[in-house]
Amino acid sequence: MTQKTTIIKQTVFIPAKPIDIYNALIDEGKHIEFTGSKASIDPKVGGRFTTWDGYIFGKNLTLEKGKKIIQEWQTTEWPDFPPSIVEFSFNKKGDGTELIMIHSKVPIEQAESYRQGWIDFYWEPLKKYFTKK
């Protein structure tokens, strides 16, 4: 049986510097602050992480400060599939950052839920977090 997967690609503008958004995603304390949920993040290549009270977990594959994060990523609801890959790229744009997220190898039956989840649980809270600062 072949495992059907898809790719989610989202581009969002965040009113902050690329390094600040990078840090919010990879620094445990900042991640907890903007999401309001428990996280444990080892901010090095090969380091493991859990976010959203253990719902999301994975491993950091590539870390380029203020430029790029690539992670193996899955959730407690993941089917019997290998981990997906999430890539965040940060591009300075005016007084903020264009964040491009490519989430590949997503189980097709869960894609719509994750597509909306990125918006509700990451992009909107990040915008609010940086608007308050």
C-alpha positions as CSV (number, residue, x, y, z in Angstrom):
1,M,0.0,0.0,0.0
2,T,1.4,3.4,-1.0
3,Q,1.3,6.1,1.5
4,K,-0.3,9.2,-0.1
5,T,1.2,12.5,1.0
6,T,1.0,16.1,-0.1
7,I,2.7,19.4,0.4
8,I,1.4,22.4,2.3
9,K,3.0,25.8,1.3
10,Q,2.1,29.0,3.1
11,T,3.6,32.5,2.8
12,V,2.8,34.9,5.6
13,F,4.0,38.4,6.6
14,I,5.0,38.8,10.2
15,P,5.8,42.3,11.6
16,A,9.2,41.4,13.0
17,K,12.8,40.9,12.0
18,P,13.8,37.5,10.5
19,I,16.1,36.7,13.5
20,D,13.2,37.5,16.0
21,I,10.8,35.1,14.2
22,Y,13.6,32.5,14.0
23,N,14.2,32.8,17.7
24,A,10.4,32.6,18.5
25,L,10.3,29.3,16.7
26,I,13.5,27.7,18.0
27,D,13.9,29.2,21.5
28,E,11.9,27.2,24.1
29,G,10.9,30.2,26.3
30,K,9.8,32.4,23.4
31,H,7.9,29.5,21.8
32,I,6.0,29.0,25.1
33,E,5.4,32.8,25.3
34,F,3.8,33.1,21.9
35,T,1.8,29.8,21.9
36,G,0.8,29.7,25.5
37,S,1.6,26.0,25.6
38,K,4.4,23.7,26.9
39,A,7.4,23.2,24.7
40,S,10.8,21.6,25.0
41,I,13.3,22.6,22.3
42,D,17.0,21.6,22.0
43,P,18.1,24.5,19.6
44,K,20.9,22.6,17.8
45,V,21.1,20.5,14.6
46,G,20.0,17.0,15.7
47,G,18.3,18.4,18.7
48,R,14.8,17.1,19.5
49,F,11.7,19.2,20.2
50,T,8.2,18.9,21.5
51,T,5.6,21.7,21.2
52,W,1.9,22.2,22.0
53,D,2.1,20.1,25.2
54,G,3.7,17.2,23.4
55,Y,1.3,17.1,20.5
56,I,4.0,18.0,18.0
57,F,7.5,16.5,18.1
58,G,10.5,16.0,15.9
59,K,14.1,16.8,15.3
60,N,16.0,19.9,13.9
61,L,17.8,19.0,10.6
62,T,19.1,22.5,9.5
63,L,19.4,25.7,11.5
64,E,20.6,28.9,9.8
65,K,20.1,31.8,12.3
66,G,17.5,34.2,10.9
67,K,17.4,32.5,7.5
68,K,16.1,28.9,7.7
69,I,14.9,26.1,9.9
70,I,14.3,22.5,8.6
71,Q,12.7,19.9,10.9
72,E,11.4,16.4,10.9
73,W,7.9,16.9,12.2
74,Q,4.9,14.7,13.3
75,T,2.1,14.7,15.8
76,T,0.6,12.3,18.3
77,E,-2.2,11.7,15.6
78,W,0.3,10.8,12.9
79,P,-0.6,7.6,11.0
80,D,2.0,4.9,10.4
81,F,4.0,7.1,8.1
82,P,7.6,8.4,8.3
83,P,7.9,12.0,9.7
84,S,7.1,14.9,7.5
85,I,9.5,17.7,6.8
86,V,8.9,21.4,7.6
87,E,11.0,24.1,6.2
88,F,10.8,27.7,7.4
89,S,12.5,30.5,5.3
90,F,12.7,34.1,6.5
91,N,13.0,37.0,4.1
92,K,13.3,40.6,5.2
93,K,10.5,42.6,3.6
94,G,10.0,46.3,4.5
95,D,9.6,46.6,8.2
96,G,8.9,42.9,8.7
97,T,9.5,39.4,7.4
98,E,8.0,37.2,4.7
99,L,7.9,33.7,6.2
100,I,7.7,30.9,3.7
101,M,6.7,27.5,5.2
102,I,6.8,24.3,3.1
103,H,5.5,21.3,4.9
104,S,6.1,18.1,2.8
105,K,5.3,14.4,3.2
106,V,2.0,15.3,5.0
107,P,-0.5,12.4,5.1
108,I,-3.2,13.5,2.6
109,E,-6.1,12.7,4.9
110,Q,-4.7,15.1,7.5
111,A,-3.5,17.9,5.2
112,E,-6.5,20.3,5.5
113,S,-6.4,20.1,9.3
114,Y,-2.7,20.9,9.3
115,R,-3.1,23.6,6.7
116,Q,-5.6,25.4,9.0
117,G,-3.6,24.5,12.1
118,W,-0.5,26.4,10.9
119,I,-2.7,29.5,10.5
120,D,-4.6,29.2,13.8
121,F,-1.7,28.0,16.0
122,Y,1.4,29.6,14.5
123,W,0.8,32.5,12.1
124,E,-1.9,34.3,14.0
125,P,-0.3,33.9,17.4
126,L,3.1,35.0,16.0
127,K,1.5,38.2,14.5
128,K,-0.2,39.0,17.8
129,Y,3.0,38.3,19.8
130,F,5.1,40.7,17.7
131,T,2.3,43.3,17.4
132,K,2.3,43.5,21.3
133,K,6.1,43.9,21.5
